[in-house]
Amino acid sequence: MKTRISLIGVPMDLGGGRRGVDMGPSAIRIAGLERALRAMGMDFEDRGNVAVEVPESLKPENNRARFLREIAQACESLRDSVLDVLDQDRLPLVVGGDHSIACGTVAGISSWHQRREEKIGLIWFDAHGDMNTPETSPSGNIHGMPLASCLGRGLEELTRLGERYPMVDVENAVAVAVRSLDRHERKIIHDSGVRVITMREIDQRGMHDVMTEALEIANRGTAGFHLSFDLDGTDPEIAPGVGTPVPGGTTLRESHLVMELVAENGRLLGLEFTEINPILDRENQTARIAVDLATSALGKMVL
């Protein structure tokens, strides 16, 4: 586990239909991320925010993939920042912003390892499938498309951001805590072969069992894995300030167990938190939860 951590903020809410997640990076800073990681002995640096345009100054050019050009540009900048962090032997900790930012994060990590003839795995923690394409999306919001893009499905502006295509092989990707799918997503998921672990399966098998499987998938023949953690995967009672809350998510302890098992595994290549929306939050509770979860993922233990 790396102890040199670089925070990259991505204040973007172009990918969703509800404003506010652009304030996520500020919220997690205010919640004490730097203080918490330094208390663990981490070498922490804050690289500031990637530049992102605001919706008020823009008009969508394509209602099937709203703000595609601007999202792709922000993801290109994020990709380059992630590459620079990895070149310095540091772990990128990316905070958004809506979940479309993951296209840039995964592009950077995948490209860095592609240059070394390695591939990466991906654990996608989310209430939603994020497997839509412009042809299937009911809203045209790109935050419902990033997992598909990372697996090579969708628009070239996103699928080709990295030096490897697809950025992640489908057999090394797994979505965890899913409980809300668009009508066409079910068929896309079945056709793609990506492993999706629903909340029902977590209820039946337990979080330790499903995460053991998820880690095996993400580590199979890879250099390690990236964890993209959408806070809406947790229950709204735990994390109320998210872009698209869905009841019935993971408990606080289940969420921490995800992170503790990730830390114990020791093969984390990048960590990402998305969809923190302070407008919908209670006293910055969701950002504070994200800070606590980050410390667990980076090795904080009770004993």
C-alpha positions as CSV (number, residue, x, y, z in Angstrom):
1,M,0.0,0.0,0.0
2,K,1.4,3.4,-1.0
3,T,1.7,6.0,1.7
4,R,2.3,8.9,-0.8
5,I,-1.1,10.3,-1.7
6,S,-2.1,13.0,-4.2
7,L,-5.6,14.5,-4.1
8,I,-7.0,15.7,-7.4
9,G,-10.4,17.5,-7.3
10,V,-12.8,17.4,-10.3
11,P,-15.6,19.9,-9.6
12,M,-17.9,18.7,-12.4
13,D,-21.6,18.3,-12.6
14,L,-21.9,18.3,-16.4
15,G,-22.7,14.6,-16.4
16,G,-25.8,14.6,-14.3
17,G,-29.2,16.2,-14.2
18,R,-28.9,17.8,-10.7
19,R,-26.6,20.6,-9.7
20,G,-24.3,20.5,-6.7
21,V,-21.8,17.7,-7.1
22,D,-19.3,20.2,-8.4
23,M,-18.8,21.2,-4.8
24,G,-17.8,17.7,-3.7
25,P,-14.0,18.4,-3.8
26,S,-14.5,21.4,-1.5
27,A,-16.7,19.5,0.8
28,I,-14.2,16.7,1.4
29,R,-11.4,19.1,2.0
30,I,-13.6,20.9,4.6
31,A,-14.4,17.5,6.1
32,G,-10.7,17.1,7.0
33,L,-9.3,14.7,4.4
34,E,-5.7,16.1,4.6
35,R,-5.7,16.1,8.4
36,A,-7.0,12.6,8.6
37,L,-4.5,11.2,6.2
38,R,-1.6,13.1,7.7
39,A,-2.6,11.7,11.1
40,M,-2.1,8.2,9.6
41,G,1.5,9.2,8.6
42,M,0.7,9.6,5.0
43,D,2.7,11.9,2.7
44,F,-0.2,13.9,1.4
45,E,-0.3,16.6,-1.3
46,D,-3.3,18.5,-2.7
47,R,-2.9,19.1,-6.4
48,G,-5.9,21.4,-6.5
49,N,-8.8,21.0,-9.0
50,V,-9.0,20.1,-12.7
51,A,-10.5,23.0,-14.7
52,V,-14.1,22.3,-15.6
53,E,-16.6,24.5,-17.4
54,V,-19.9,25.3,-15.7
55,P,-23.3,24.4,-17.2
56,E,-24.6,27.9,-17.1
57,S,-22.1,29.0,-19.8
58,L,-22.8,26.1,-22.1
59,K,-25.5,24.7,-24.4
60,P,-25.6,20.9,-24.9
61,E,-24.7,20.1,-28.5
62,N,-26.1,16.5,-28.3
63,N,-29.1,15.7,-26.1
64,R,-28.2,12.0,-26.3
65,A,-24.8,12.7,-24.7
66,R,-25.1,16.1,-22.9
67,F,-22.0,18.2,-22.6
68,L,-19.9,15.4,-24.2
69,R,-17.2,17.8,-25.5
70,E,-16.7,19.6,-22.2
71,I,-16.7,16.3,-20.2
72,A,-14.2,14.7,-22.5
73,Q,-11.9,17.8,-22.2
74,A,-12.0,17.7,-18.4
75,C,-11.4,13.9,-18.5
76,E,-8.3,14.4,-20.7
77,S,-6.9,16.9,-18.2
78,L,-7.7,14.5,-15.3
79,R,-6.0,11.7,-17.2
80,D,-2.9,13.7,-17.6
81,S,-2.9,14.7,-13.9
82,V,-3.3,11.0,-12.9
83,L,-0.4,10.0,-15.2
84,D,1.8,12.6,-13.5
85,V,0.9,11.4,-10.1
86,L,1.7,7.8,-11.0
87,D,5.0,8.9,-12.5
88,Q,6.0,10.3,-9.1
89,D,5.2,7.0,-7.5
90,R,2.2,8.4,-5.7
91,L,-1.4,7.1,-5.4
92,P,-4.1,9.2,-7.1
93,L,-7.0,10.0,-4.8
94,V,-9.6,11.6,-7.1
95,V,-12.7,13.4,-5.8
96,G,-15.6,14.6,-7.8
97,G,-17.9,15.6,-9.2
98,D,-20.3,13.3,-11.0
99,H,-19.3,9.8,-11.9
100,S,-18.4,10.6,-15.5
101,I,-15.0,11.8,-14.2
102,A,-14.1,8.1,-13.8
103,C,-13.4,8.0,-17.6
104,G,-10.4,10.3,-17.0
105,T,-9.2,8.6,-13.9
106,V,-9.3,5.1,-15.4
107,A,-7.8,6.3,-18.6
108,G,-4.8,7.6,-16.7
109,I,-4.2,4.5,-14.6
110,S,-4.8,2.2,-17.5
111,S,-2.5,4.1,-19.8
112,W,0.3,4.2,-17.2
113,H,0.2,0.4,-16.8
114,Q,-0.3,-0.1,-20.6
115,R,3.1,1.5,-21.1
116,R,4.5,-1.2,-18.9
117,E,2.6,-3.9,-20.7
118,E,0.3,-4.4,-17.8
119,K,-3.5,-4.2,-17.5
120,I,-5.6,-3.1,-14.5
121,G,-8.8,-4.2,-12.8
122,L,-11.8,-2.1,-11.8
123,I,-14.2,-2.3,-8.8
124,W,-17.2,0.0,-9.4
125,F,-19.1,0.6,-6.2
126,D,-22.4,2.2,-7.2
127,A,-26.2,2.0,-6.8
128,H,-26.5,2.3,-10.6
129,G,-25.1,0.2,-13.4
130,D,-23.6,3.2,-15.4
131,M,-23.7,0.9,-18.4
132,N,-25.8,3.1,-20.7
133,T,-24.7,4.4,-24.1
134,P,-26.2,7.4,-25.9
135,E,-28.5,5.0,-27.8
136,T,-30.0,3.6,-24.6
137,S,-29.8,6.4,-22.1
138,P,-33.3,7.8,-21.2
139,S,-31.8,11.1,-20.1
140,G,-28.6,11.6,-22.2
141,N,-26.7,12.2,-18.9
142,I,-23.2,10.9,-19.2
143,H,-22.8,10.1,-15.5
144,G,-24.9,7.0,-16.5
145,M,-22.4,5.9,-19.1
146,P,-18.8,5.8,-17.6
147,L,-18.6,2.1,-16.7
148,A,-19.6,1.3,-20.3
149,S,-17.0,3.7,-21.6
150,C,-14.2,2.2,-19.5
151,L,-15.2,-1.2,-21.0
152,G,-15.1,0.1,-24.5
153,R,-18.8,0.7,-25.1
154,G,-20.1,4.1,-26.3
155,L,-18.6,7.2,-27.8
156,E,-15.0,7.3,-28.9
157,E,-14.5,10.7,-27.1
158,L,-14.7,8.7,-23.9
159,T,-13.8,5.1,-24.8
160,R,-10.6,6.2,-26.5
161,L,-9.3,8.5,-23.7
162,G,-6.6,6.0,-22.7
163,E,-3.7,4.4,-24.5
164,R,-5.4,1.0,-24.1
165,Y,-8.7,0.0,-25.7
166,P,-10.7,-1.0,-23.8
167,M,-9.3,0.7,-20.8
168,V,-10.3,-2.4,-18.7
169,D,-11.1,-5.9,-19.9
170,V,-14.6,-6.9,-19.0
171,E,-13.4,-10.0,-17.2
172,N,-11.5,-7.8,-14.7
173,A,-14.4,-5.4,-13.9
174,V,-17.0,-5.8,-11.3
175,A,-19.8,-3.5,-10.1
176,V,-20.9,-3.8,-6.4
177,A,-24.0,-2.6,-4.5
178,V,-26.1,-2.1,-7.7
179,R,-29.9,-1.8,-7.1
180,S,-31.2,0.6,-9.8
181,L,-30.9,-0.1,-13.5
182,D,-32.4,1.6,-16.5
183,R,-34.7,-0.6,-18.7
184,H,-32.1,-1.2,-21.4
185,E,-29.1,-1.6,-19.0
186,R,-30.1,-5.1,-18.0
187,K,-29.7,-6.3,-21.6
188,I,-26.4,-4.4,-22.0
189,I,-25.1,-5.9,-18.8
190,H,-26.0,-9.4,-19.9
191,D,-24.6,-9.0,-23.3
192,S,-21.3,-7.5,-22.0
193,G,-20.6,-10.2,-19.5
194,V,-19.6,-7.7,-16.8
195,R,-20.0,-9.1,-13.3
196,V,-22.7,-7.1,-11.4
197,I,-23.2,-7.8,-7.7
198,T,-26.6,-6.5,-6.6
199,M,-27.7,-5.5,-3.1
200,R,-29.9,-8.6,-3.0
201,E,-26.7,-10.7,-3.5
202,I,-25.0,-8.8,-0.8
203,D,-27.9,-9.4,1.5
204,Q,-27.8,-13.1,0.7
205,R,-24.1,-13.8,0.8
206,G,-22.7,-11.0,3.0
207,M,-20.2,-8.3,2.1
208,H,-17.1,-10.2,2.9
209,D,-18.0,-13.0,0.5
210,V,-18.9,-10.7,-2.4
211,M,-15.9,-8.5,-1.9
212,T,-13.6,-11.6,-1.9
213,E,-15.1,-12.4,-5.3
214,A,-14.8,-8.8,-6.5
215,L,-11.1,-8.6,-5.5
216,E,-10.4,-11.9,-7.2
217,I,-12.0,-10.6,-10.5
218,A,-10.1,-7.3,-10.4
219,N,-6.8,-8.9,-9.6
220,R,-6.9,-11.7,-12.0
221,G,-3.8,-11.3,-14.3
222,T,-3.6,-7.5,-13.5
223,A,-1.2,-5.1,-11.9
224,G,-3.9,-4.3,-9.4
225,F,-7.1,-2.4,-9.4
226,H,-8.8,1.0,-9.2
227,L,-11.7,1.5,-6.9
228,S,-14.3,4.0,-8.1
229,F,-16.7,4.6,-5.2
230,D,-19.9,6.4,-5.8
231,L,-21.3,7.5,-2.5
232,D,-24.8,6.6,-3.6
233,G,-23.8,3.0,-3.2
234,T,-24.2,3.5,0.5
235,D,-27.7,4.0,2.0
236,P,-29.1,7.6,2.0
237,E,-29.4,7.4,5.8
238,I,-25.6,7.1,5.9
239,A,-24.8,9.4,3.0
240,P,-27.7,11.7,2.2
241,G,-25.8,14.2,0.1
242,V,-25.4,12.4,-3.2
243,G,-26.4,13.2,-6.8
244,T,-28.9,10.4,-7.2
245,P,-29.9,8.7,-3.9
246,V,-31.4,5.2,-3.9
247,P,-32.8,3.6,-0.7
248,G,-31.5,0.3,0.4
249,G,-27.8,0.7,0.1
250,T,-24.9,-0.5,2.2
251,T,-24.7,0.2,5.9
252,L,-21.8,2.1,7.4
253,R,-20.1,-1.0,8.6
254,E,-20.6,-2.8,5.2
255,S,-19.1,0.2,3.5
256,H,-16.1,0.2,5.8
257,L,-15.7,-3.5,5.3
258,V,-15.4,-2.9,1.5
259,M,-12.5,-0.4,2.2
260,E,-10.8,-2.6,4.9
261,L,-10.7,-5.5,2.5
262,V,-9.3,-3.3,-0.2
263,A,-6.6,-2.1,2.1
264,E,-5.9,-5.7,3.3
265,N,-5.6,-6.8,-0.3
266,G,-2.7,-4.4,-0.9
267,R,-3.1,-3.9,-4.7
268,L,-5.0,-0.6,-4.9
269,L,-3.8,1.5,-7.8
270,G,-6.2,4.4,-7.5
271,L,-9.1,5.6,-5.3
272,E,-12.0,7.7,-6.3
273,F,-15.0,9.2,-4.6
274,T,-17.9,10.7,-6.7
275,E,-21.3,12.2,-6.5
276,I,-20.9,14.1,-3.2
277,N,-23.6,16.8,-3.2
278,P,-23.4,19.3,-0.3
279,I,-26.6,20.9,-1.3
280,L,-28.5,17.8,-0.4
281,D,-26.4,16.9,2.6
282,R,-26.8,17.4,6.4
283,E,-23.9,19.2,8.0
284,N,-21.4,17.8,5.5
285,Q,-22.2,14.3,6.7
286,T,-21.5,12.6,3.4
287,A,-18.1,14.2,2.9
288,R,-17.2,13.2,6.4
289,I,-18.2,9.7,5.7
290,A,-16.1,9.8,2.5
291,V,-13.1,10.9,4.6
292,D,-13.6,8.0,7.1
293,L,-13.9,5.5,4.2
294,A,-10.8,6.9,2.5
295,T,-8.8,6.3,5.7
296,S,-10.1,2.7,5.8
297,A,-9.2,2.1,2.2
298,L,-5.7,3.4,2.9
299,G,-5.0,1.2,5.8
300,K,-6.5,2.6,9.0
301,M,-7.3,-0.2,11.5
302,V,-9.0,-0.5,14.8
303,L,-6.2,-2.7,16.2
